[in-house]
Amino acid sequence: MSNDPIPIARPLLGEEEAAAAREAILSGWVTQGPRVQAFEQAFAGRFGAPDAIAVSSCTTALHLVLHALGIHAGDEVIVPSMSFIATANCVVHAGATPVFAEVEPRYFTLDAADVARRITPCTRALIVVHQVGNPADLAPLQELATRHRLHLIEDAACAIGTEYRGRPIGSHGSIACFSFHPRKIITTGDGGMITCHDHDLAIRLRGLRQHAMSVSDLARHRSSRVSIEVYPEVGFNYRMTDIQGAVGLQQLLRLPHLLARRRELAERYARAIAAMPVLARELGPHAEPPWGRATFQSYCVHLLRPERDREALMQALLDRGIHTRRGIMTSHREAAYCAPDRPTVSLPVSEQASDRTLLLPIFPQLSDGDQDRVIAALAEALAS
Ligand SMILES: *Cc1c(COP(=O)(O)O)cnc(C)c1O
């Protein structure tokens, strides 16, 4: 058994991705082109959406969607505070105001009852996060969105392969934004994807990601007729490169294995916690919502004893070569969102959920032996 440090996460990339990237590079076409298009089609097919639009990240995906929906200054968008800060930032990028709502304490997904209390005449949209790949309970949120005429946008950064009521995220009728950052389920280095069930909106998103150009580079390249493009509005450069598209296609082929191995590791953690009294007393296992299937993008344990010092525990684990991370952050307590001129927000459920959770190493190549080292180090650190 090795004594090498165990990282919190590691993407699974191999010869197939390297060969695909090489082929794209040597083809002479490296920006958004045929491989991005093929990746979009494969992604849309896999996740049950009529359209998929590739972009440079999940953050730019969310911003592009808010912009395309016409959300602007004076509008409010309800988001969970307990999320990666990009969920709130994209609202600010659009010029609107993020309104923070509470999450469900076991699964860290938006609490519909709390969302309902925060709807005002200025509310235009909800961003529902499938946090750490746990499906949010979409039905009551969709019902609220319909009743109040709000757009429902899914932040599915961690949810490539998440299922809600038996169907994948991407197939539920709303707009979903996915991430290909190396910490997520599949990676293209960086990158994002929007799935969409409104074809006119999809066409608009496709234009806006490339300067709102009326004819794409690829279409002009393939055309035997001269075509002059026009720019009907101000757009963005949020393109994915064809090198990334080529890598993404290979990653999609690996998806069944990636999801199966993550689930296996999650089940091994849960069994170890249940079986070892020192762990069972201190840790609550990652909880999977009853309404769907999680991806286990992170393995998030709950610290059950209030007196347990989380940072000391993380340090004790790091001293044994085991990398962990604090639970998912809250945005409303970061300087970016709690400037003196902003109203103070109190979100006790989110604060508790964020402060009393810990992320353990989980990634498809983590061997059973190395996971056992994590478990043994936890038992040792918690025994003291
Ligand atoms: C990672 C993450 C993002 C940002 O994704 P990028 O592709 O890095 O922009 C947004 N939201 C959530 C919930 C995330 O976990």
The ligand as a MOL file (V3000), in Angstrom:
LIG
                    3D

  0  0  0     0  0            999 V3000
M  V30 BEGIN CTAB
M  V30 COUNTS 15 15 0 0 0
M  V30 BEGIN ATOM
M  V30 1 C -18.1320 24.5070 -10.1770 0
M  V30 2 C -19.4230 25.1660 -10.0470 0
M  V30 3 C -19.7510 26.2780 -10.8370 0
M  V30 4 C -18.7740 26.9300 -11.7770 0
M  V30 5 O -18.3960 26.1000 -12.8420 0
M  V30 6 P -17.2780 26.6290 -13.8630 0
M  V30 7 O -17.3910 25.6910 -15.0200 0
M  V30 8 O -15.9640 26.4970 -13.1580 0
M  V30 9 O -17.5820 28.0140 -14.2100 0
M  V30 10 C -21.0180 26.8220 -10.7110 0
M  V30 11 N -21.9160 26.3080 -9.8520 0
M  V30 12 C -21.6440 25.2490 -9.0710 0
M  V30 13 C -22.6790 24.7070 -8.1480 0
M  V30 14 C -20.3720 24.6440 -9.1290 0
M  V30 15 O -20.0930 23.6150 -8.3310 0
M  V30 END ATOM
M  V30 BEGIN BOND
M  V30 1 1 1 2
M  V30 2 1 2 3
M  V30 3 2 2 14
M  V30 4 1 3 4
M  V30 5 2 3 10
M  V30 6 1 4 5
M  V30 7 1 5 6
M  V30 8 2 6 7
M  V30 9 1 6 8
M  V30 10 1 6 9
M  V30 11 1 10 11
M  V30 12 2 11 12
M  V30 13 1 12 13
M  V30 14 1 12 14
M  V30 15 1 14 15
M  V30 END BOND
M  V30 END CTAB
M  END
